[in-house]
Amino acid sequence: MAAPAGSIILALLSAAGGSPLPDGQAVRETARDVLARPEYQLDASSDFSDIIARIWAVILRIRDFIHDWFDWLWEMSPILAITLVVALIISLALLLWHIIWTTVVVIRRDRRAIDALADLSGRKVDPAELAREADAASAGGNHILGVRLLYRACLVRLEQAEERAFRPGATNHEHLKRYRSTAVYDWLDRLVTTIDSKWYGPEPCLPSDFVECRDAYERICLLARGRTHAHPA
């Protein structure tokens, strides 16, 4: 905020102390001193010390509140106070353990899914074998891995029907676009949509999702046996 002109004038008059107006040098020095004050520093760098102090003050208030509450509870019943404190500590420990355990399980599950699909990328696979692995993954609770294996099995079936391999690195939607004018499209779209929302997206993959994708895989297999030909994208 710019310094009001009146403030600077008052400061200059105060500096003059009622005596005749000072010379130009004195006026410049007084004005420089006034404008050097913190309230007139427009480009001063942000200082987070006040924010940190306020946060620390809030923490101290919470600490004092807990201390006062415990003292009040202790005066009412020492046994009750100790019981509640122990219960809170146990609850906090269980919460932390649950968070850590859930994180580890998710990481391990994702790692197994990545390893399973990476292992398939380096070798020629049988779509029926992929379907069996998908069933096993879903039976073990990893339904999204099962869906991804079914999707891979569908691509292998279609490659066999066309008697040529698909372009390496093609995305799921590029494969889907390839079959947009065929009877395969709707069934393949079910698998791609499930992977988009349940693997890349935040939604959980449910057993019913796997069952629907399993049905889509069977339909695609029937169409592939009829040598469905795709139109190039």
C-alpha positions, 0 to 999 in steps of 0.5 A: 500500500502506498504511503499517504502523502499526508503522513510524509508531510507530517513526518517532515514537519515533525522533523522540522520541529516548528523551525523554519523549513529545512533545506532540500538535503534535510527534506530528502533524508527525512523522506528517505527515513520515513519511506524506509519503514516496514509499512512502506516496503511494497516489494519486501519479501514474504516472511513466514515467521508470523505464520509459523508462530501462529501454527506453533501457538495453535499447537501449544493451545491444543497441548494445553487443552489436552493437559487441562482435560487430562488434569480434570479427568484425573481429578474426577477418576485417575483410573478413568483418565489412565484407561482413556489415555491407553485406549487413545494410544492403542487406537493411534497405533492401530490406525498407523499400522492399518495405514502402513499395512494397506499401503504395503498390500497395494504396492505388492498387489500392483507390483505383482500385476506389473510383473505378471504382465511384463512376464507375458510381454516377452513370450508368445502366449496362448489366450486360453492360458491367459484366461486361466491366469485371469480366473486365478487372479480374480479368484485370489481377489485381484480382479483388475489384474484378471480384467487386464489379463482377459484384455491381453487374451482378447488382443491375442485372439484378434491377432490370431484371427488377422494372422498378424501382430498388432503395432507394438506400443499401441494404446488401448484406445488405438486398439479400440478405434481399430475395431470401431466398425465391427461387432467386436467394438462393444465387447472390447469397449467394455474391457477398455472402459473397465481398465480406464476406470478401475486400473487407471482411475480411482474406482475399485474393481469388483467381482461383478466387473470381472464377470462382465469382462469374462463374458466380453472375452467369450464373445470376442473369442466367438467373433474371432473364430469367425475371422472378424476383420478390422478396418485400419484406424 
